[in-house]
Amino acid sequence: MHRTRPAPGANLAALRDHNTALVLGLLRAAGAQGASRAQLADRTGLTPQAVSKITARLRAAGLADAAGRRASTGGKPATVLRLLPAAGHAIGAHLDRDTLTVTLVDLAGTELATRTAPLDLGAGAETVLTAVAAEVDGLLGPDVPRDTLLGAGVAVPGPLDHRGGVLRRVTGFPQWDGFPLRDALAERLGLPVAVDKDTNAAALGLLRRLSGPGGPGTPVESFACLHLGTGLGAGLVLGGAVHRGARTGAGEFGHQVLQLDGPPCACGGRGCLEALCLAAVAAGDTARAARLLGTGAAGLVRLLDIDLVLLGGRTVLADPAPYLAGVSAVLTEDATRSGRETPVGVAPSGPRAVVEGAAELVLAPVFGGG
């Protein structure tokens, strides 16, 4: 299936500059309640005149409209603006080792449709590409105008190069090394495609869900999402943004060496946290796997001084309680030495964190994030 890449809709033309993205981001965070021009100016640091010009363009493009009037500090009612979610859509796809999940969301990030199908990530590129294209075709109903599709975000196990969209020696599937997944899928789908590690996608999706000390719409400054499934990785948020590193190498959490003469790891090393943790899982020793995960988390907390640790991935989510208890116990022990306690929780969106984050790979840049 080869398609012509659709021309961008006229309603997407206003999404291309930094200041517009800032305003759109605040409208997105405000939701149905909306925000006045004065509030937008205050939060963005833009002049009221600049905000008025931007919001006029957004209304003309069909991306925002008036949501009533609200009393302002000067006593004069001010027009409240809100984002029109149906003006744009994005596709998220999570390619796991044996499962493919695709979702369609609107500009607000609201899930409109989701499909799940079996997948063999080791079956070869043509089989996988065909499966993704088929599920995306099934996802897009007649009510979604094709010119509102911004693109598709794809999350896969790492390592990979997210800038070039090229896979490296994917954990458990090294035959993907060097494959240009982004370009191959863009040609197959006829859409712009963004590719990133599943751990980074989960972190990006969670970043939008979590609120910082400034309240809704303000980012959490730092957290780590530890993802235990096919392998063991971490999605890192530092300074309110996903930290990928210059080569998308950040977050290869599972390949810190805990035992110099330990068992071999798929990465070629020995005694990696991933190898030890997966061995404990395979042996049914969940308590040991949890404490190993906690030991790695404690090192991460000491190294990066992060505010929060979240646990995710299919292995953890299948039985979260012992992992939550084990990691919490290790971090509590560590807190008695460091004097700084770090909260631990389970990723709030559970198994949907990765596919939701995959759609955010497309949406976040529109709203000044990503």
N, C-alpha and C positions, 0 to 999 in steps of 0.2 A: 504494500500500500504506500504509494508516494503521492504527496499532495503539494499543491502550490502554497507557499507560505502566505497567509492572509495579510492584507494591508491593515495597518493599525487603524482602528476606528477613530472618527473625529473626536469622540469623547475622551480619548486617551492622550490627546496632544498636549493637554495641560499638565501632564504628570512629569515633565522633563527637567524642571529646574529645582535647585535646592530649596529656595524659599517656599515654593509651592508644595514641595514634599513636606516641609515642616508644618504648614497649615493643614494639609491633608492628614498628617499624623495626629494632630490634635483633634481634628474632627472625628477621626476614627476612634480615638480614645474616649471622646465624649459620648459616642453612641447616639441613641435616639434623643437624648436630652439636648444635644447640640451645644454650640458655643457662640457667643456674640463676637463681633469684630473686635471690641475692646478687650475681651478675654484672649482672643487669638493674638492680638498685638502684644499684650502683657506677657503671654507665655512664650512667644517666639522672639521677642525683642525687636520686631519689625515696627515700622511706623504705622499708625492707623491708615494713612494713605496707601502704603504698600499693601497692607492687608486687604483694603477695599478693592484694589485693582486685582489682586489674586482671587478673592472670593467672587468678584464679578466674572472672571474668566471661568472659574469652576462652575458657576451657575449657567453660564452660556454653553459650556461643554456638557451639561447634564450630569455633572459629578456631585453637585450639592444643590440644596434648595433651602428655602426659608422654613423654619419649624415653629413659627409663632413669634411673639414678642415677649420680652422679659424686662422688668424694671432694672435700671442701671443705677450706679452710685450717684449719678447726677439727678436722678428722679425721672429722667426721660426714658420711656420704653425703648429698648434696643432690639433690633431684629436678631433672632437666633438662627444660626445656620446649622445644617446637619449634612453628613455624608449620605449619598444615595448608593447603598451597597450594590444594587443590581447593575450599576454602570460598568462594572468590571468583574472578571472572574479569573480564577487561577486553578490549575490542576496540581495536586500533590501526589507523588507516587513513592511508595516504600518497597524497594526490592530486597526482601529478606532471603535467607537461604532456601526456604521452601514455600514462601507465601508472598504474593503480590497484593498490595493494597493501593487503591487509587481513590482519590477524593476530589470533589469539586466544591470550591468555596467562592463566596462573593467578596467584595472589597472589605467587608467588615470581618472577614475570616469565618463567617458562618457556614457550616457544612450543609451543602444542598443535596449531595448524593455521594454514596460510597460503594465501592465494589471490592470484593476480595476473591482471589483465585489461587489455586496451587501454582507454585513456581519451582523450577529446578534451576538454581543459579549456576549450576555447573553444566547445564545442557548446551551451552554455546551461545554466541552472540545472536545469531539469527533467530533462534527459538525464543530467547528472552525478549528481543525487540518486537517480535511478532506478538508475543503475549501482552506486552505493555500496550502496543497499539490497539489490540483488540479490546482490552479492558477500558481504555480511554474512549474508544468509539462507543462502547456500551454505556459509558458514563454520561456522555453528552446527549441530552435529550433535545427535542425540538424547541424547547422554550429558552435555550441559551444561544443568543446571537453570537455567531463565530467572531464578529469583529470586537466583541468585548473580552475575548480571551487574551490575557496578558502573557501567558506561557505556562510551562510545566516545570515544577521543581521535583527533582529526583534524589532520593536518599538511598545510599547503598553502604554496605560495610566498607571500611577503609583498609589500607591507606589509599589515597588518591590525590590528584591535583585539582582542586575545585576551580581554580582560575581557567585552566585549559579544559576542564571537564574530562580528564583522562584518568582511567583507573590504574592503580599500581597492583601490587601483589595482594589482592583482596584476601582477608583472613578466611582460610578454608578453601579459597578458589583462586589460586595463584595464576591460573590460565588466563585471567582477565588482564594481566599486567600489560600496560601500554595501549589498552583499547580506548578509543575516543568516544566514550559513551554519549557525551553531550551532543556532539555533532551528528552522530549516527541517529540518535533519537529525534533531534530537531528535524532532520530530513524525513524521517519516517512519520512524524506527527504533523509536520508543517507548522510548527510553533517554536518560539524561542524556548530553550531549555537551560536550566541551571542544575548542576550536579554538586552534591556535597556528601560528606560522611553522615551516616545515620546519627552519630552522637552529636554532631554540630547542628543537624536539623532539629533534633530533640531539644537542644539548648535554645535554639532560636524560637521554637514554638513556645517553650516554657517562659522565655523572656517576656513574651507578650502577655502571658497569663498572670505572671507574678507582679505584684505592686511593691514599689520601694517605699521608703519612709515618707515620701511626699504625697502618697495617696495614689488612687487609680490613674494610670497613664504615665506614672513615673517609673523608670526602670529600677530593678534590683541591681546594685552595683557589681556584685560578684557572687557567683555560685558555680558549683560543679555538678553535672548530671552524670553519674556513673552508670554505664550501660553494660550489663552482663547478659550476653546472649551467645551468638556465634563466636564472639571473642569478648574482650574486655576493653572498653575505651571510655573516654570522658569527653563530654561537651563542656567547654569552659566559657564562662562569661566573666570578663574582667572590664572594669570601667564602664559597665552598662552595655557592653557589646560582645558578640561572640568573638572569641579569640581563636584564630585558626593557625596563626604563624605564617611566615613568609612562604612556606612550601606546603601548607595544609598539614604540617607535621605535629602541631600542637594537639594535645589530648590523647597521644598514644600511651595512655595511662597504664595499660596492661603490660608494657614492656620495660618497666622498671625492674631491675634485678633484685630479688630478695634473698636468693640462695645461690652463691657462686658455683657450687657443684650440683645444682639442682637438675631436674629433668629437662630434656630439650624442649624448646619452644618452636612453634611454627615459623617464627621470625628468624630462626637460625641461632639464637642465643640459648642460654641455659638459665634455669631458675627464675624465669620471668614471672611476675605476679599472675599474668594470664594463664600460663601453663600450670602453675600451682593451684590457682582457683578453679580452673576447668577440671583438673584432676580430682579435686575434692568434690566437685559437683557430680562427676561421673561415678565416684565411689559412694555417692549418697550421703556424704558427710557435709551436710548443709551448714552446721555450726562452724566447722573449720573454714569452709568457703566464705562465710560471713565475716569471720575474724580476719581472714586474709584481705578481704575487701576493705575492712575497717583499717587495717594496717596501712594499706595503700592510701586510703582517704586521709589518714592522719598525716602522712608525709606530704600530701597535697595541701592540706590546710596549713601546715607549718611553712611550706615553700611559698604559697601564694597568698596566705592570710585571707582566705575567702570567707564569706558570710554564711553560707548555707551549702549543705550537701544533699542532693536528691538522688534517689535510687530508681533505676529503670532497667529495661531490657527484659526479654521474654523469660529468662531464668528467674530473675528476682520477682517479676510480676506474677509468676505462677504460684509463688508462696512467699509473699513479701514479709510476713511477720518475723521469721527468724533472721532475715537479712537486716531488717530495720533494727532488731534487738542487738545483733552482733556488731554492726557498724557503730551503733550508738554507744555500746559498752566500750569499745576501743577508743572512740573519741572522748568519752567521759574520762577514761583513764588518762588520756593524753592531756586533757584540760587541767587535771590536778598538777601537772608539771608546768604547763604553759600559762595557766591562769586565764585562759580564754576558751569559753565553751562555744562550740559550733553546732547549731541545730541540724538534725538529720530528718528527712522525710522521704516519702515515696512520691515519684513524679505525679502531679495531680491529674494529668490527663491519661495516665496509665498507658495501655498499649497503643493509644492513638497519638502519643506525643510525637513520634517520628513522622507519620504521614501528615499531621497538622503542620509540623515544622517544615516539611518538604514544600507545602503550598506557600509557606512564609518565605521560602527562598525567592519566590517570584514577587510576593506582595511587599515584603519589608523594604526593598529599595524604593518602591513607589512612595512610601510613607517616611522616608528619611532614615531607615534602619537597615539591618542586614549585615 
